[in-house]
């Protein structure tokens, strides 16, 4: 009697990477999305600073506070994200500074990319690898990441607002806005 041992796994598929998009024009006249979850005051302060900086650059900021991901709240959040994506030309989703927040931020940035719009996910350096792994698992290995210092939470508001100004030019660069 011959015993045949079969490997119970499928062969690996070739890696497919979804395209990324760049703004490739000045900000003036663009609707730029800024997404947060209402969880991290540090990111909300950065969003607040960037709203003013975007307006000064001639853009219209469109802020989304994303909610929970399960049950009726999850249904509403998906609808809110879809409406936000439809309303903007490009955007940043954040903040990746814990496991679930990173996953949700990446997911919403990928939703923006799937609509063929330039997207950036903002993550703290401690969660960059998780963010890249999550993007890869969603087929968007080249998702643009803006890596911020870790930890942000717990720093004084003045320091966070200074970080917002320091990283704003990098955000624009990653988004693909010409200098």
BELGI-V853634 format. One record per pair of residues at least 24 apart in sequence whose C-alpha atoms are under 6 Angstrom apart, sorted by the first residue. I is the first residue (numbers start at 1). J is the second residue. Records with the same first field share a line. If there is no record, write none. Layout:
I=J ; J
This chain:
17=139 ; 140 ; 141
18=139 ; 140
21=117 ; 118
22=118 ; 175 ; 176
23=176 ; 177
24=176 ; 177
25=177
26=177
27=59
28=58 ; 59
29=58 ; 59
30=59
31=59 ; 60 ; 61 ; 88 ; 89
32=61 ; 62 ; 88 ; 90 ; 91
33=61 ; 62 ; 63 ; 88 ; 91
34=63 ; 91 ; 92
35=63 ; 64 ; 65 ; 93 ; 94
36=65 ; 94
37=65 ; 66
42=153
46=164
85=112
90=117 ; 118 ; 119
91=119
92=119 ; 120 ; 121
93=121
94=121 ; 122
95=122 ; 123
96=123 ; 124
97=124
102=131
120=144 ; 145
121=145
122=146
123=147
124=148 ; 149 ; 150
125=149 ; 150
